Amino acid sequence: MKITIIGTGFVGVVSAAVYASFGNEVVGLDIDQEKINSLRDSKVPFYEPGLEELLVTTQKEGKLTFTTSYEEAITNSDVIFIVVGTPSLADGNADLKYVFASAESLAPYLKENAIVVVKSTVPPGTLNQVEEIINKTATVKYFTASVPEFLKEGTAVDDTLNPDRIVIGARDDYSFKILEDLHQPFNTTIIKVSPESAQMAKYSANAYLATRITFINQIADLCEKNGANINEVVQAIGIDKRIGKHYWYPGFGYGGSCFPKDVKELAHYSRKIGEDGNLFNKIAEINENRISKLLNNYSQKIGGFEGKTVAILGLSFKPNTDDMREAPSVKVIPYLSSMGAIVKGYDPKALEVVKHFIQDDEKVTYYDSIAKAVSGADVIISLIEWDEIVNFDFSSVRDELKEQWFIDARNQFNPEKVVGLGYKYLGVGK
């Protein structure tokens, strides 16, 4: 099948490479010539395990190409995926200008019976607007559908190759048939629904996961007040099959490119249709205030951050990615600096992008090793659970001449072992 992917961001590049790996002829389309040149060399501007290798293989086999030309990419394409960004506006509404611009640009080149699929995360009803735009120019019969993505950064290639499910939102048998055939090699459950249900499914999945994180953080706050241990609570409630042991992450709140954006967009959408007082509005508010609440709490326990050297271990929003969008470090580091701390940061992959997210500060320095970052630190904050951080031998950097605090922001360390090394331990919900 001949496939076009419009948008060569994170989801677009991964999708293009994976569809090509199943033998389809895939064209990745973007208006950024520099980005296209880089992708032709199998180089991506972000870190994602296994992606560059897949780009090399699929391009070498002639199954994947990249271009900036809409005419070249669209003219012979059976299925066109719109996979562009939908960032949140200031009020939380999804900014659909890139989706609409893509629809307008592709319309003149559609071939008969082509299917235009919106894979970007968009509010229900967006497909109708896309069709209105295409109809102004298109001269052939075409179809539309929505096929949301559910991949996770850090495991995106594997998630896309081995998805939990494929959700196809369409209104006609032809689109369902073609898109089912395209996704058969994924060997997973295919769910056929309306476009509106497909779009709501994406928002619902992310909002639910964000809700679990917010919920367990609220429980962790109570545990801090009453002597309970959040890890023991999770163990106890996780046995219940209705609840499960998975996806309980007490800590500094959710971040990244999806959860904050999608919760805010779902909250805005709910207000727009008259459901002002629902849960999603509150979740976004609680998560927004989470980091400052925890840091104020830690500050009281350690006698303030002023004058202290603080090592921040983990700058990306999660392990195995260099993505710092809505990462805890983006709030933690400026907060500490404003409190008079000297900050030393480390991350295995995000050091090249940190300057784009955190303003230069003479009191903040970044290092390429954990040992350098924690040298002379009064406080060590393990912010993100990279393997390099969790498995590091902190006994090798313990300064016996000073009191050192160890803040375990993700509850990844054994408190007794940390204390046994001579650190003063603080976790979350303990």
C-alpha positions as CSV (number, residue, x, y, z in Angstrom):
1,M,0.0,0.0,0.0
2,K,1.2,3.5,-0.7
3,I,1.2,5.6,2.4
4,T,2.0,9.3,3.1
5,I,2.8,10.6,6.6
6,I,2.4,14.4,6.9
7,G,4.5,15.6,9.8
8,T,7.9,14.2,10.8
9,G,7.8,14.9,14.5
10,F,8.0,12.1,17.1
11,V,4.8,10.2,16.2
12,G,5.2,10.9,12.4
13,V,8.7,9.5,12.1
14,V,8.0,6.4,14.2
15,S,4.8,5.7,12.3
16,A,6.5,6.1,8.9
17,A,9.3,3.8,9.8
18,V,7.0,1.1,11.2
19,Y,4.5,1.2,8.3
20,A,7.5,0.9,5.9
21,S,8.9,-2.1,7.9
22,F,5.7,-4.0,7.0
23,G,6.4,-3.6,3.3
24,N,4.3,-0.5,2.5
25,E,5.7,2.3,0.3
26,V,5.8,5.2,2.7
27,V,6.6,8.8,2.1
28,G,7.3,11.1,5.0
29,L,6.3,14.7,4.2
30,D,7.4,17.9,6.0
31,I,7.9,21.5,4.9
32,D,11.2,21.7,6.9
33,Q,13.9,21.0,4.3
34,E,16.6,20.7,7.0
35,K,14.6,18.1,8.9
36,I,14.0,16.1,5.7
37,N,17.7,16.1,4.8
38,S,18.5,14.8,8.3
39,L,15.9,12.1,8.1
40,R,17.2,11.0,4.7
41,D,20.5,10.4,6.6
42,S,18.5,8.4,9.2
43,K,19.1,11.1,11.8
44,V,16.4,12.3,14.1
45,P,16.4,15.4,16.3
46,F,15.3,13.4,19.4
47,Y,16.4,10.3,21.2
48,E,14.2,7.2,20.8
49,P,15.6,3.7,21.2
50,G,15.7,1.6,18.0
51,L,14.4,4.4,15.7
52,E,17.5,5.3,13.8
53,E,18.2,1.6,13.0
54,L,14.7,1.2,11.6
55,L,15.1,4.3,9.5
56,V,18.3,2.9,8.1
57,T,16.8,-0.4,7.2
58,T,13.6,0.8,5.6
59,Q,15.3,3.5,3.5
60,K,17.9,1.0,2.4
61,E,15.1,-1.4,1.3
62,G,13.5,1.5,-0.7
63,K,10.3,1.4,1.4
64,L,10.7,4.8,3.0
65,T,11.5,8.1,1.5
66,F,11.2,11.7,2.6
67,T,10.2,14.9,0.7
68,T,9.0,18.5,1.1
69,S,6.7,18.3,-1.9
70,Y,3.0,17.8,-1.4
71,E,2.5,16.9,-5.0
72,E,5.1,14.2,-4.9
73,A,3.9,12.8,-1.6
74,I,0.1,12.9,-2.1
75,T,-0.5,12.2,-5.9
76,N,-0.2,8.4,-5.8
77,S,-1.0,7.8,-2.1
78,D,-3.7,5.4,-1.0
79,V,-3.8,6.5,2.6
80,I,-2.6,9.9,3.9
81,F,-2.0,10.3,7.6
82,I,-2.0,13.8,9.1
83,V,0.4,13.5,12.1
84,V,1.2,17.1,12.9
85,G,1.3,18.8,16.3
86,T,-1.8,20.1,18.1
87,P,-0.3,22.2,20.9
88,S,-2.6,23.7,23.5
89,L,-3.4,27.4,23.3
90,A,-3.3,29.5,26.5
91,D,-6.9,28.7,27.3
92,G,-6.3,24.9,27.0
93,N,-8.0,24.7,23.6
94,A,-6.2,22.5,21.0
95,D,-4.5,24.5,18.3
96,L,-5.6,22.8,15.1
97,K,-3.9,25.2,12.6
98,Y,-1.3,22.6,11.5
99,V,-4.0,20.0,10.9
100,F,-6.1,22.4,8.9
101,A,-3.0,23.7,6.9
102,S,-2.1,20.1,6.0
103,A,-5.7,19.4,4.9
104,E,-5.6,22.5,2.7
105,S,-2.2,21.6,1.1
106,L,-3.0,18.0,0.4
107,A,-6.5,18.6,-1.2
108,P,-5.4,19.5,-4.8
109,Y,-3.4,16.3,-5.1
110,L,-5.7,13.6,-3.8
111,K,-6.3,10.6,-6.1
112,E,-9.7,8.9,-6.5
113,N,-10.7,7.0,-3.3
114,A,-7.8,8.1,-1.2
115,I,-8.3,8.1,2.5
116,V,-7.3,11.0,4.6
117,V,-6.6,9.9,8.2
118,V,-6.2,12.2,11.1
119,K,-3.7,10.6,13.6
120,S,-3.0,13.8,15.5
121,T,-4.8,14.1,18.8
122,V,-7.9,16.3,18.1
123,P,-11.2,17.1,19.7
124,P,-14.4,15.2,18.4
125,G,-15.8,17.0,15.4
126,T,-12.5,18.0,13.9
127,L,-12.9,15.6,11.0
128,N,-15.9,17.5,9.8
129,Q,-13.8,20.7,9.7
130,V,-11.0,18.9,7.8
131,E,-13.6,17.7,5.2
132,E,-14.9,21.3,4.8
133,I,-11.4,22.5,4.0
134,I,-10.6,19.6,1.6
135,N,-13.9,20.1,-0.2
136,K,-12.9,23.6,-1.3
137,T,-10.2,22.2,-3.6
138,A,-10.6,18.5,-4.1
139,T,-12.0,17.3,-7.4
140,V,-12.2,13.6,-6.6
141,K,-14.1,11.3,-4.3
142,Y,-12.1,10.7,-1.1
143,F,-12.7,9.3,2.4
144,T,-11.7,10.4,5.9
145,A,-11.0,8.6,9.1
146,S,-9.4,8.9,12.5
147,V,-6.8,6.4,13.8
148,P,-5.3,7.8,17.0
149,E,-1.9,6.7,18.3
150,F,-1.2,5.3,21.8
151,L,2.5,5.0,21.8
152,K,4.8,5.9,24.7
153,E,8.1,7.9,24.4
154,G,11.0,5.7,25.3
155,T,9.3,2.6,23.9
156,A,7.6,4.1,20.9
157,V,9.1,1.7,18.3
158,D,8.1,-1.4,20.2
159,D,4.7,0.1,21.1
160,T,4.0,0.8,17.4
161,L,5.2,-2.6,16.2
162,N,3.3,-4.4,19.0
163,P,0.3,-2.2,19.9
164,D,-2.3,-3.1,22.5
165,R,-5.0,-2.3,20.0
166,I,-5.7,-0.4,16.8
167,V,-8.6,2.0,16.9
168,I,-10.1,2.9,13.6
169,G,-12.7,5.6,13.5
170,A,-14.6,5.8,10.2
171,R,-18.1,6.2,8.7
172,D,-18.0,3.8,5.7
173,D,-17.2,0.2,5.0
174,Y,-14.5,1.1,2.4
175,S,-12.4,3.0,4.9
176,F,-12.7,0.3,7.5
177,K,-11.7,-2.3,4.9
178,I,-8.6,-0.5,3.7
179,L,-7.4,0.5,7.1
180,E,-8.1,-3.0,8.5
181,D,-5.9,-4.4,5.7
182,L,-3.2,-1.9,6.4
183,H,-3.1,-2.8,10.1
184,Q,-3.5,-6.6,9.8
185,P,0.3,-7.2,10.1
186,F,0.3,-5.6,13.6
187,N,-1.5,-8.8,14.8
188,T,-3.6,-7.1,17.4
189,T,-7.2,-6.3,18.3
190,I,-8.7,-3.9,15.8
191,I,-11.6,-1.8,17.2
192,K,-13.9,-0.2,14.7
193,V,-15.8,2.9,15.9
194,S,-17.0,6.3,14.8
195,P,-14.4,9.0,14.3
196,E,-15.8,10.8,17.4
197,S,-15.4,7.7,19.5
198,A,-11.8,7.2,18.3
199,Q,-10.9,10.8,19.1
200,M,-12.5,10.5,22.6
201,A,-10.7,7.2,23.2
202,K,-7.3,8.9,22.8
203,Y,-8.2,11.7,25.2
204,S,-9.8,9.3,27.6
205,A,-6.8,7.0,27.7
206,N,-4.4,9.8,28.5
207,A,-6.8,11.5,31.0
208,Y,-7.3,8.2,32.8
209,L,-3.6,7.6,33.2
210,A,-3.1,11.1,34.4
211,T,-5.9,10.6,36.8
212,R,-4.2,7.5,38.3
213,I,-1.0,9.5,38.8
214,T,-2.9,12.4,40.4
215,F,-4.9,10.1,42.6
216,I,-1.9,8.2,44.0
217,N,-0.2,11.5,44.6
218,Q,-3.1,12.6,46.7
219,I,-3.0,9.4,48.6
220,A,0.8,9.8,49.1
221,D,0.1,13.3,50.6
222,L,-2.2,11.7,53.2
223,C,0.4,9.0,53.9
224,E,3.0,11.6,54.8
225,K,0.6,13.0,57.4
226,N,-0.5,9.7,59.0
227,G,2.5,7.4,59.0
228,A,1.4,5.1,56.2
229,N,3.8,4.1,53.4
230,I,2.5,4.7,49.9
231,N,4.4,1.7,48.5
232,E,2.6,-0.6,51.0
233,V,-0.7,1.0,50.1
234,V,-0.1,0.4,46.4
235,Q,0.8,-3.2,47.1
236,A,-2.4,-3.6,49.1
237,I,-4.8,-2.0,46.7
238,G,-3.1,-3.5,43.6
239,I,-4.3,-7.0,44.5
240,D,-7.8,-6.0,43.7
241,K,-8.4,-7.0,40.1
242,R,-10.6,-4.0,39.5
243,I,-7.6,-1.7,40.4
244,G,-4.4,-3.6,39.4
245,K,-0.8,-3.2,40.4
246,H,0.3,-1.3,37.3
247,Y,0.7,2.4,36.6
248,W,1.0,3.7,40.2
249,Y,3.6,6.4,40.0
250,P,3.7,8.6,43.2
251,G,6.0,11.5,42.7
252,F,6.3,14.9,41.2
253,G,3.2,14.6,38.9
254,Y,2.8,13.7,35.3
255,G,4.6,15.5,32.5
256,G,5.7,15.1,28.9
257,S,4.2,16.1,25.6
258,C,0.8,14.3,26.0
259,F,-0.7,14.1,29.4
260,P,-0.6,17.8,30.4
261,K,-1.7,18.9,27.0
262,D,-4.5,16.3,26.6
263,V,-5.9,16.8,30.1
264,K,-6.0,20.6,29.6
265,E,-7.6,20.1,26.1
266,L,-10.2,17.7,27.5
267,A,-11.0,20.1,30.3
268,H,-11.4,23.0,27.8
269,Y,-13.6,20.8,25.5
270,S,-15.8,19.9,28.5
271,R,-16.2,23.5,29.4
272,K,-17.0,24.4,25.8
273,I,-19.9,21.9,25.7
274,G,-21.3,22.9,29.1
275,E,-19.6,20.4,31.4
276,D,-17.7,23.0,33.5
277,G,-17.5,21.3,36.8
278,N,-16.0,17.9,35.8
279,L,-13.0,16.1,37.1
280,F,-10.5,17.0,34.3
281,N,-10.5,20.7,35.3
282,K,-9.4,19.8,38.8
283,I,-6.7,17.2,37.7
284,A,-4.9,19.8,35.7
285,E,-4.9,22.3,38.6
286,I,-3.7,19.7,41.1
287,N,-0.8,18.6,38.8
288,E,0.2,22.2,38.1
289,N,0.7,22.8,41.8
290,R,2.3,19.5,42.6
291,I,6.0,20.3,42.3
292,S,6.0,23.5,44.3
293,K,4.0,21.8,47.1
294,L,6.6,19.0,47.3
295,L,9.6,21.3,47.2
296,N,8.2,23.5,49.9
297,N,7.7,20.4,52.0
298,Y,11.2,19.2,51.4
299,S,12.6,22.6,52.1
300,Q,11.1,22.7,55.5
301,K,12.5,19.2,56.3
302,I,16.1,20.0,55.3
303,G,16.3,23.5,56.7
304,G,15.8,25.4,53.4
305,F,17.7,25.2,50.1
306,E,19.5,28.6,50.4
307,G,23.2,28.2,50.1
308,K,23.0,24.4,49.5
309,T,24.4,22.6,46.5
310,V,21.7,20.5,45.0
311,A,22.3,17.7,42.4
312,I,19.4,17.0,40.1
313,L,19.6,13.6,38.5
314,G,17.3,13.2,35.5
315,L,16.3,16.2,33.3
316,S,14.0,14.5,30.8
317,F,10.3,13.9,31.7
318,K,10.8,10.1,31.8
319,P,13.6,7.5,31.1
320,N,14.8,6.6,27.6
321,T,13.9,9.9,26.0
322,D,15.5,13.4,25.7
323,D,12.1,15.0,25.7
324,M,11.9,17.8,28.4
325,R,8.4,19.1,27.6
326,E,6.7,19.5,31.0
327,A,9.5,17.7,32.7
328,P,9.8,18.1,36.5
329,S,13.3,19.6,36.0
330,V,11.9,22.5,34.1
331,K,10.1,23.7,37.3
332,V,12.4,22.2,39.9
333,I,15.7,23.8,38.7
334,P,14.3,27.4,38.5
335,Y,12.6,27.0,41.9
336,L,15.8,25.8,43.6
337,S,17.8,28.6,42.0
338,S,15.3,31.2,43.1
339,M,15.6,29.8,46.6
340,G,19.4,30.5,46.6
341,A,20.6,27.0,45.8
342,I,23.6,26.1,43.6
343,V,22.2,23.5,41.2
344,K,24.1,20.8,39.4
345,G,22.2,18.7,36.8
346,Y,22.8,15.4,35.0
347,D,20.9,13.4,32.4
348,P,22.1,10.6,30.1
349,K,20.4,12.1,27.0
350,A,18.9,15.5,27.6
351,L,22.0,17.6,28.0
352,E,21.9,18.8,24.4
353,V,18.3,20.1,24.7
354,V,18.2,21.5,28.2
355,K,19.1,25.0,27.0
356,H,15.8,25.1,25.0
357,F,13.8,24.5,28.2
358,I,15.6,26.1,31.1
359,Q,16.9,29.6,30.9
360,D,20.7,30.1,31.4
361,D,21.5,30.7,35.1
362,E,24.9,31.2,36.6
363,K,23.9,29.2,39.6
364,V,23.1,26.1,37.4
365,T,25.7,23.8,35.8
366,Y,25.1,20.6,33.9
367,Y,27.4,17.6,33.9
368,D,27.8,14.5,31.8
369,S,28.3,12.1,34.7
370,I,26.5,11.3,38.0
371,A,29.7,11.5,39.9
372,K,30.5,15.0,38.7
373,A,27.0,16.2,39.4
374,V,26.8,14.9,43.0
375,S,30.3,16.0,43.9
376,G,30.0,18.3,46.9
377,A,26.2,18.1,46.9
378,D,24.3,18.8,50.1
379,V,21.2,17.5,48.5
380,I,20.8,14.8,45.9
381,I,17.4,14.6,44.1
382,S,16.9,11.5,42.0
383,L,14.2,13.0,39.8
384,I,13.8,10.5,37.0
385,E,14.4,6.8,37.2
386,W,17.0,6.3,34.5
387,D,18.7,2.9,34.9
388,E,22.0,4.8,35.1
389,I,20.7,6.7,38.1
390,V,18.9,3.8,39.9
391,N,21.8,1.5,39.5
392,F,24.5,4.0,40.4
393,D,26.8,3.2,43.4
394,F,26.0,6.2,45.7
395,S,28.4,4.8,48.3
396,S,31.3,5.9,46.0
397,V,30.3,9.6,46.2
398,R,29.2,9.8,49.8
399,D,31.0,12.8,51.5
400,E,31.6,11.7,55.1
401,L,32.5,15.2,56.1
402,K,29.0,16.7,55.6
403,E,25.3,16.0,56.1
404,Q,23.8,14.9,52.8
405,W,20.1,14.6,52.0
406,F,18.9,12.1,49.4
407,I,15.5,12.9,47.9
408,D,14.0,9.9,46.1
409,A,11.3,11.6,43.9
410,R,10.2,8.3,42.3
411,N,10.5,5.9,45.3
412,Q,13.0,3.8,43.4
413,F,15.5,3.3,46.2
414,N,15.5,1.2,49.4
415,P,15.4,3.8,52.2
416,E,17.2,1.5,54.6
417,K,20.1,1.0,52.2
418,V,20.3,4.7,51.4
419,V,20.4,5.6,55.2
420,G,22.9,2.8,55.7
421,L,25.3,4.7,53.3
422,G,25.1,7.7,55.6
423,Y,22.5,9.8,53.7
424,K,19.4,11.3,55.2
425,Y,16.5,9.9,53.1
426,L,13.3,11.5,51.9
427,G,10.8,9.8,49.6
428,V,7.3,10.4,48.5
429,G,4.3,9.3,50.6
430,K,6.5,7.9,53.4
